[in-house]
Each structure stands twice: as C-alpha cells, then as structure tokens.
Amino acid sequence: MDCPFCAIVAGRLEASIVAQTESAIAFLDLRQAVPGHVLVVPREHVENI
Ligand SMILES: [Zn+2]
C-alpha cells in the first residue's frame, strides 16, 4: 500500500504536524490552497469518507 497519509502517520514522510490525538492527526497541506490550509486525517487508513 502506498498511502501518503499513512506514511505521515507512521513518520516515514515529513509533515508539519499542527495537532494530533489518539485517533487523528492534522498537518499543513503541501499545496496550500489558502495560507494555513490544514488536512485532518484518521490514524487508521480508510478508502472513503
Ligand atoms: Zn492511508
């Protein structure tokens, strides 16, 4: 599996983490659609919301 979000959660991919809990992690989007754009993803891999 080559999921960039899981790689960030596992620490294999660098990211600017701004917040994290037991079940989710939030980090700055590399493609900053607007300044400060943050992605929040679950620690467990999911295919769809
Ligand atoms: Zn994943």
N, CA, C, O and the ligand as a Tripos MOL2 file, in Angstrom:
@<TRIPOS>MOLECULE
protein
  197   195    50     0     0
PROTEIN
NO_CHARGES

@<TRIPOS>ATOM
      1 N           0.8590   -1.1880    0.0000 N.3       1 MET1
      2 CA          0.0000    0.0000    0.0000 C.3       1 MET1
      3 C           0.8960    1.2400    0.0000 C.2       1 MET1
      4 O           1.8590    1.3080    0.7630 O.2       1 MET1
      5 N           0.5900    2.1920   -0.8290 N.am      2 ASP2
      6 CA          1.3940    3.4020   -0.9280 C.3       2 ASP2
      7 C           0.5220    4.6170   -0.6330 C.2       2 ASP2
      8 O           0.2230    5.4200   -1.5170 O.2       2 ASP2
      9 N           0.1260    4.7300    0.6260 N.am      3 CYS3
     10 CA         -0.7720    5.8190    1.0240 C.3       3 CYS3
     11 C           0.0560    6.9050    1.7130 C.2       3 CYS3
     12 O           0.6350    6.6470    2.7680 O.2       3 CYS3
     13 N           0.1260    8.1060    1.1470 N.am      4 PRO4
     14 CA          0.9360    9.1630    1.7510 C.3       4 PRO4
     15 C           0.4520    9.5680    3.1420 C.2       4 PRO4
     16 O           1.2600    9.9560    3.9850 O.2       4 PRO4
     17 N          -0.8340    9.4840    3.3890 N.am      5 PHE5
     18 CA         -1.3480    9.8640    4.7140 C.3       5 PHE5
     19 C          -0.8800    8.8720    5.7750 C.2       5 PHE5
     20 O          -0.5040    9.2720    6.8770 O.2       5 PHE5
     21 N          -0.9030    7.5750    5.4460 N.am      6 CYS6
     22 CA         -0.4170    6.5620    6.3960 C.3       6 CYS6
     23 C           1.0820    6.7230    6.6070 C.2       6 CYS6
     24 O           1.5730    6.4950    7.7130 O.2       6 CYS6
     25 N           1.8250    7.1120    5.5640 N.am      7 ALA7
     26 CA          3.2610    7.3280    5.7000 C.3       7 ALA7
     27 C           3.5290    8.4890    6.6510 C.2       7 ALA7
     28 O           4.4780    8.4350    7.4330 O.2       7 ALA7
     29 N           2.7170    9.5280    6.5990 N.am      8 ILE8
     30 CA          2.8630   10.6590    7.5160 C.3       8 ILE8
     31 C           2.5470   10.2130    8.9410 C.2       8 ILE8
     32 O           3.2750   10.5420    9.8770 O.2       8 ILE8
     33 N           1.4600    9.4640    9.1000 N.am      9 VAL9
     34 CA          1.0740    8.9650   10.4310 C.3       9 VAL9
     35 C           2.1850    8.1060   11.0210 C.2       9 VAL9
     36 O           2.4540    8.1740   12.2200 O.2       9 VAL9
     37 N           2.8360    7.2890   10.1740 N.am     10 ALA10
     38 CA          3.8880    6.3800   10.6340 C.3      10 ALA10
     39 C           5.2310    7.0880   10.8030 C.2      10 ALA10
     40 O           6.1760    6.5090   11.3390 O.2      10 ALA10
     41 N           5.3170    8.3540   10.3400 N.am     11 GLY11
     42 CA          6.5630    9.1000   10.4710 C.3      11 GLY11
     43 C           7.5560    8.8220    9.3470 C.2      11 GLY11
     44 O           8.7130    9.2320    9.4350 O.2      11 GLY11
     45 N           7.1200    8.1280    8.2860 N.am     12 ARG12
     46 CA          8.0090    7.8230    7.1610 C.3      12 ARG12
     47 C           8.0700    8.9720    6.1590 C.2      12 ARG12
     48 O           8.9580    9.0130    5.3070 O.2      12 ARG12
     49 N           7.1300    9.8960    6.2640 N.am     13 LEU13
     50 CA          7.0700   11.0510    5.3720 C.3      13 LEU13
     51 C           7.0100   12.2930    6.2550 C.2      13 LEU13
     52 O           6.2420   12.3460    7.2150 O.2      13 LEU13
     53 N           7.8260   13.2900    5.9210 N.am     14 GLU14
     54 CA          7.8860   14.5000    6.7370 C.3      14 GLU14
     55 C           6.6330   15.3450    6.5420 C.2      14 GLU14
     56 O           6.1090   15.4480    5.4330 O.2      14 GLU14
     57 N           6.1620   15.9440    7.6240 N.am     15 ALA15
     58 CA          4.9970   16.8240    7.5370 C.3      15 ALA15
     59 C           5.0410   17.8220    8.6820 C.2      15 ALA15
     60 O           5.6270   17.5590    9.7330 O.2      15 ALA15
     61 N           4.4140   18.9660    8.4660 N.am     16 SER16
     62 CA          4.3120   19.9710    9.5210 C.3      16 SER16
     63 C           3.0410   19.7020   10.3070 C.2      16 SER16
     64 O           1.9670   20.2070    9.9790 O.2      16 SER16
     65 N           3.1830   18.8980   11.3460 N.am     17 ILE17
     66 CA          2.0250   18.4970   12.1580 C.3      17 ILE17
     67 C           1.6310   19.6400   13.0740 C.2      17 ILE17
     68 O           2.4750   20.2070   13.7680 O.2      17 ILE17
     69 N           0.3430   19.9800   13.0790 N.am     18 VAL18
     70 CA         -0.1270   21.0860   13.9120 C.3      18 VAL18
     71 C          -0.9400   20.6090   15.1070 C.2      18 VAL18
     72 O          -1.0900   21.3440   16.0830 O.2      18 VAL18
     73 N          -1.4710   19.3810   15.0430 N.am     19 ALA19
     74 CA         -2.2330   18.8280   16.1620 C.3      19 ALA19
     75 C          -2.3610   17.3290   15.9670 C.2      19 ALA19
     76 O          -2.3440   16.8370   14.8390 O.2      19 ALA19
     77 N          -2.4900   16.6030   17.0740 N.am     20 GLN20
     78 CA         -2.7060   15.1650   16.9470 C.3      20 GLN20
     79 C          -3.3960   14.6270   18.1890 C.2      20 GLN20
     80 O          -3.1950   15.1180   19.3000 O.2      20 GLN20
     81 N          -4.2180   13.5980   17.9690 N.am     21 THR21
     82 CA         -4.8980   12.9020   19.0630 C.3      21 THR21
     83 C          -4.6350   11.4090   18.8770 C.2      21 THR21
     84 O          -3.8970   11.0170   17.9720 O.2      21 THR21
     85 N          -5.2340   10.5770   19.7270 N.am     22 GLU22
     86 CA         -5.0740    9.1270   19.6030 C.3      22 GLU22
     87 C          -5.6260    8.6230   18.2750 C.2      22 GLU22
     88 O          -5.1410    7.6240   17.7440 O.2      22 GLU22
     89 N          -6.6380    9.3040   17.7310 N.am     23 SER23
     90 CA         -7.3080    8.7690   16.5400 C.3      23 SER23
     91 C          -7.1050    9.5900   15.2740 C.2      23 SER23
     92 O          -7.4680    9.1340   14.1900 O.2      23 SER23
     93 N          -6.5360   10.7860   15.3790 N.am     24 ALA24
     94 CA         -6.4000   11.6280   14.1890 C.3      24 ALA24
     95 C          -5.1480   12.4940   14.2670 C.2      24 ALA24
     96 O          -4.5710   12.7040   15.3340 O.2      24 ALA24
     97 N          -4.7530   12.9880   13.0970 N.am     25 ILE25
     98 CA         -3.5620   13.8350   13.0130 C.3      25 ILE25
     99 C          -3.8720   14.9720   12.0320 C.2      25 ILE25
    100 O          -4.5480   14.7600   11.0240 O.2      25 ILE25
    101 N          -3.3770   16.1740   12.3300 N.am     26 ALA26
    102 CA         -3.6230   17.3350   11.4680 C.3      26 ALA26
    103 C          -2.2810   17.9350   11.0610 C.2      26 ALA26
    104 O          -1.3940   18.1170   11.8950 O.2      26 ALA26
    105 N          -2.1410   18.2390    9.7730 N.am     27 PHE27
    106 CA         -0.8680   18.7850    9.2720 C.3      27 PHE27
    107 C          -1.1400   19.7520    8.1330 C.2      27 PHE27
    108 O          -2.2010   19.7170    7.5100 O.2      27 PHE27
    109 N          -0.1650   20.6160    7.8690 N.am     28 LEU28
    110 CA         -0.3130   21.6120    6.8040 C.3      28 LEU28
    111 C          -0.3030   20.9240    5.4390 C.2      28 LEU28
    112 O           0.5220   20.0470    5.1850 O.2      28 LEU28
    113 N          -1.2150   21.3220    4.5750 N.am     29 ASP29
    114 CA         -1.2770   20.8120    3.2080 C.3      29 ASP29
    115 C          -0.1010   21.3820    2.4250 C.2      29 ASP29
    116 O           0.1350   22.5900    2.4530 O.2      29 ASP29
    117 N           0.6450   20.5140    1.7210 N.am     30 LEU30
    118 CA          1.7870   20.9940    0.9260 C.3      30 LEU30
    119 C           1.3380   21.9500   -0.1690 C.2      30 LEU30
    120 O           2.0860   22.8430   -0.5670 O.2      30 LEU30
    121 N           0.0990   21.7590   -0.6610 N.am     31 ARG31
    122 CA         -0.3940   22.5880   -1.7710 C.3      31 ARG31
    123 C          -1.1930   23.7820   -1.3080 C.2      31 ARG31
    124 O          -1.9600   24.3230   -2.1040 O.2      31 ARG31
    125 N          -1.0680   24.2170   -0.1070 N.am     32 GLN32
    126 CA         -1.6630   25.4360    0.4450 C.3      32 GLN32
    127 C          -2.6290   26.1750   -0.5000 C.2      32 GLN32
    128 O          -2.2660   27.1910   -1.0940 O.2      32 GLN32
    129 N          -3.8530   25.6600   -0.6330 N.am     33 ALA33
    130 CA         -4.8750   26.3210   -1.4500 C.3      33 ALA33
    131 C          -5.1050   27.7410   -0.9370 C.2      33 ALA33
    132 O          -5.2920   28.6800   -1.7110 O.2      33 ALA33
    133 N          -5.0870   27.8670    0.3580 N.am     34 VAL34
    134 CA         -5.1030   29.1780    1.0240 C.3      34 VAL34
    135 C          -4.1030   29.0620    2.1700 C.2      34 VAL34
    136 O          -3.9040   27.9650    2.6920 O.2      34 VAL34
    137 N          -3.4710   30.1590    2.5760 N.am     35 PRO35
    138 CA         -2.4840   30.0860    3.6540 C.3      35 PRO35
    139 C          -3.0730   29.4570    4.9270 C.2      35 PRO35
    140 O          -4.1410   29.8550    5.3940 O.2      35 PRO35
    141 N          -2.3610   28.4770    5.4710 N.am     36 GLY36
    142 CA         -2.8210   27.8300    6.6970 C.3      36 GLY36
    143 C          -3.7250   26.6400    6.4760 C.2      36 GLY36
    144 O          -4.2540   26.0750    7.4340 O.2      36 GLY36
    145 N          -3.9160   26.2390    5.1970 N.am     37 HIS37
    146 CA         -4.7780   25.0860    4.8920 C.3      37 HIS37
    147 C          -4.2530   23.8400    5.5790 C.2      37 HIS37
    148 O          -3.1010   23.4560    5.3750 O.2      37 HIS37
    149 N          -5.0860   23.2040    6.3900 N.am     38 VAL38
    150 CA         -4.6900   22.0350    7.1840 C.3      38 VAL38
    151 C          -5.5300   20.8290    6.7890 C.2      38 VAL38
    152 O          -6.7350   20.9440    6.5620 O.2      38 VAL38
    153 N          -4.8780   19.6620    6.7110 N.am     39 LEU39
    154 CA         -5.5800   18.4040    6.4560 C.3      39 LEU39
    155 C          -5.6870   17.6460    7.7780 C.2      39 LEU39
    156 O          -4.7210   17.5640    8.5360 O.2      39 LEU39
    157 N          -6.8520   17.1000    8.0420 N.am     40 VAL40
    158 CA         -7.0690   16.2700    9.2330 C.3      40 VAL40
    159 C          -7.3920   14.8700    8.7360 C.2      40 VAL40
    160 O          -8.3610   14.6790    8.0020 O.2      40 VAL40
    161 N          -6.5820   13.8830    9.1340 N.am     41 VAL41
    162 CA         -6.7930   12.5060    8.6700 C.3      41 VAL41
    163 C          -6.8230   11.5570    9.8700 C.2      41 VAL41
    164 O          -6.1840   11.8090   10.8920 O.2      41 VAL41
    165 N          -7.5770   10.4610    9.7280 N.am     42 PRO42
    166 CA         -7.5860    9.4600   10.8020 C.3      42 PRO42
    167 C          -6.2660    8.6920   10.8060 C.2      42 PRO42
    168 O          -5.6390    8.5330    9.7590 O.2      42 PRO42
    169 N          -5.8460    8.2200   11.9660 N.am     43 ARG43
    170 CA         -4.6050    7.4290   12.0340 C.3      43 ARG43
    171 C          -4.7800    6.0800   11.3460 C.2      43 ARG43
    172 O          -3.8160    5.5050   10.8410 O.2      43 ARG43
    173 N          -6.0070    5.5820   11.3280 N.am     44 GLU44
    174 CA         -6.2890    4.3050   10.6720 C.3      44 GLU44
    175 C          -6.6570    4.5660    9.2110 C.2      44 GLU44
    176 O          -7.4760    5.4400    8.9270 O.2      44 GLU44
    177 N          -6.0570    3.8130    8.2820 N.am     45 HIS45
    178 CA         -6.3090    4.0140    6.8560 C.3      45 HIS45
    179 C          -7.7830    3.7730    6.5120 C.2      45 HIS45
    180 O          -8.3750    2.7900    6.9560 O.2      45 HIS45
    181 N          -8.3650    4.6710    5.7230 N.am     46 VAL46
    182 CA         -9.7180    4.4840    5.1940 C.3      46 VAL46
    183 C          -9.7020    4.8720    3.7210 C.2      46 VAL46
    184 O          -8.9620    5.7680    3.3160 O.2      46 VAL46
    185 N         -10.5230    4.1910    2.9220 N.am     47 GLU47
    186 CA        -10.5710    4.4460    1.4890 C.3      47 GLU47
    187 C         -11.4620    5.6390    1.1520 C.2      47 GLU47
    188 O         -11.1510    6.4240    0.2570 O.2      47 GLU47
    189 N         -12.5790    5.7660    1.8800 N.am     48 ASN48
    190 CA        -13.5530    6.8130    1.6010 C.3      48 ASN48
    191 C         -14.0550    7.4420    2.9000 C.2      48 ASN48
    192 O         -14.0150    6.8370    3.9720 O.2      48 ASN48
    193 N         -14.5230    8.6640    2.7610 N.am     49 ILE49
    194 CA        -15.1170    9.3300    3.9410 C.3      49 ILE49
    195 C         -16.5180    8.8000    4.1430 C.2      49 ILE49
    196 O         -17.2070    9.2160    5.0750 O.2      49 ILE49
    197 ZN         -3.7510    5.5170    4.4330 Zn       50 ZN50
@<TRIPOS>BOND
     1     1     2 1
     2     2     3 1
     3     3     4 2
     4     3     5 am
     5     5     6 1
     6     6     7 1
     7     7     8 2
     8     7     9 am
     9     9    10 1
    10    10    11 1
    11    11    12 2
    12    11    13 am
    13    13    14 1
    14    14    15 1
    15    15    16 2
    16    15    17 am
    17    17    18 1
    18    18    19 1
    19    19    20 2
    20    19    21 am
    21    21    22 1
    22    22    23 1
    23    23    24 2
    24    23    25 am
    25    25    26 1
    26    26    27 1
    27    27    28 2
    28    27    29 am
    29    29    30 1
    30    30    31 1
    31    31    32 2
    32    31    33 am
    33    33    34 1
    34    34    35 1
    35    35    36 2
    36    35    37 am
    37    37    38 1
    38    38    39 1
    39    39    40 2
    40    39    41 am
    41    41    42 1
    42    42    43 1
    43    43    44 2
    44    43    45 am
    45    45    46 1
    46    46    47 1
    47    47    48 2
    48    47    49 am
    49    49    50 1
    50    50    51 1
    51    51    52 2
    52    51    53 am
    53    53    54 1
    54    54    55 1
    55    55    56 2
    56    55    57 am
    57    57    58 1
    58    58    59 1
    59    59    60 2
    60    59    61 am
    61    61    62 1
    62    62    63 1
    63    63    64 2
    64    63    65 am
    65    65    66 1
    66    66    67 1
    67    67    68 2
    68    67    69 am
    69    69    70 1
    70    70    71 1
    71    71    72 2
    72    71    73 am
    73    73    74 1
    74    74    75 1
    75    75    76 2
    76    75    77 am
    77    77    78 1
    78    78    79 1
    79    79    80 2
    80    79    81 am
    81    81    82 1
    82    82    83 1
    83    83    84 2
    84    83    85 am
    85    85    86 1
    86    86    87 1
    87    87    88 2
    88    87    89 am
    89    89    90 1
    90    90    91 1
    91    91    92 2
    92    91    93 am
    93    93    94 1
    94    94    95 1
    95    95    96 2
    96    95    97 am
    97    97    98 1
    98    98    99 1
    99    99   100 2
   100    99   101 am
   101   101   102 1
   102   102   103 1
   103   103   104 2
   104   103   105 am
   105   105   106 1
   106   106   107 1
   107   107   108 2
   108   107   109 am
   109   109   110 1
   110   110   111 1
   111   111   112 2
   112   111   113 am
   113   113   114 1
   114   114   115 1
   115   115   116 2
   116   115   117 am
   117   117   118 1
   118   118   119 1
   119   119   120 2
   120   119   121 am
   121   121   122 1
   122   122   123 1
   123   123   124 2
   124   123   125 am
   125   125   126 1
   126   126   127 1
   127   127   128 2
   128   127   129 am
   129   129   130 1
   130   130   131 1
   131   131   132 2
   132   131   133 am
   133   133   134 1
   134   134   135 1
   135   135   136 2
   136   135   137 am
   137   137   138 1
   138   138   139 1
   139   139   140 2
   140   139   141 am
   141   141   142 1
   142   142   143 1
   143   143   144 2
   144   143   145 am
   145   145   146 1
   146   146   147 1
   147   147   148 2
   148   147   149 am
   149   149   150 1
   150   150   151 1
   151   151   152 2
   152   151   153 am
   153   153   154 1
   154   154   155 1
   155   155   156 2
   156   155   157 am
   157   157   158 1
   158   158   159 1
   159   159   160 2
   160   159   161 am
   161   161   162 1
   162   162   163 1
   163   163   164 2
   164   163   165 am
   165   165   166 1
   166   166   167 1
   167   167   168 2
   168   167   169 am
   169   169   170 1
   170   170   171 1
   171   171   172 2
   172   171   173 am
   173   173   174 1
   174   174   175 1
   175   175   176 2
   176   175   177 am
   177   177   178 1
   178   178   179 1
   179   179   180 2
   180   179   181 am
   181   181   182 1
   182   182   183 1
   183   183   184 2
   184   183   185 am
   185   185   186 1
   186   186   187 1
   187   187   188 2
   188   187   189 am
   189   189   190 1
   190   190   191 1
   191   191   192 2
   192   191   193 am
   193   193   194 1
   194   194   195 1
   195   195   196 2
@<TRIPOS>SUBSTRUCTURE
     1 MET1         2 RESIDUE 1 A MET
     2 ASP2         6 RESIDUE 1 A ASP
     3 CYS3        10 RESIDUE 1 A CYS
     4 PRO4        14 RESIDUE 1 A PRO
     5 PHE5        18 RESIDUE 1 A PHE
     6 CYS6        22 RESIDUE 1 A CYS
     7 ALA7        26 RESIDUE 1 A ALA
     8 ILE8        30 RESIDUE 1 A ILE
     9 VAL9        34 RESIDUE 1 A VAL
    10 ALA10       38 RESIDUE 1 A ALA
    11 GLY11       42 RESIDUE 1 A GLY
    12 ARG12       46 RESIDUE 1 A ARG
    13 LEU13       50 RESIDUE 1 A LEU
    14 GLU14       54 RESIDUE 1 A GLU
    15 ALA15       58 RESIDUE 1 A ALA
    16 SER16       62 RESIDUE 1 A SER
    17 ILE17       66 RESIDUE 1 A ILE
    18 VAL18       70 RESIDUE 1 A VAL
    19 ALA19       74 RESIDUE 1 A ALA
    20 GLN20       78 RESIDUE 1 A GLN
    21 THR21       82 RESIDUE 1 A THR
    22 GLU22       86 RESIDUE 1 A GLU
    23 SER23       90 RESIDUE 1 A SER
    24 ALA24       94 RESIDUE 1 A ALA
    25 ILE25       98 RESIDUE 1 A ILE
    26 ALA26      102 RESIDUE 1 A ALA
    27 PHE27      106 RESIDUE 1 A PHE
    28 LEU28      110 RESIDUE 1 A LEU
    29 ASP29      114 RESIDUE 1 A ASP
    30 LEU30      118 RESIDUE 1 A LEU
    31 ARG31      122 RESIDUE 1 A ARG
    32 GLN32      126 RESIDUE 1 A GLN
    33 ALA33      130 RESIDUE 1 A ALA
    34 VAL34      134 RESIDUE 1 A VAL
    35 PRO35      138 RESIDUE 1 A PRO
    36 GLY36      142 RESIDUE 1 A GLY
    37 HIS37      146 RESIDUE 1 A HIS
    38 VAL38      150 RESIDUE 1 A VAL
    39 LEU39      154 RESIDUE 1 A LEU
    40 VAL40      158 RESIDUE 1 A VAL
    41 VAL41      162 RESIDUE 1 A VAL
    42 PRO42      166 RESIDUE 1 A PRO
    43 ARG43      170 RESIDUE 1 A ARG
    44 GLU44      174 RESIDUE 1 A GLU
    45 HIS45      178 RESIDUE 1 A HIS
    46 VAL46      182 RESIDUE 1 A VAL
    47 GLU47      186 RESIDUE 1 A GLU
    48 ASN48      190 RESIDUE 1 A ASN
    49 ILE49      194 RESIDUE 1 A ILE
    50 ZN50       197 GROUP 0 **** ****
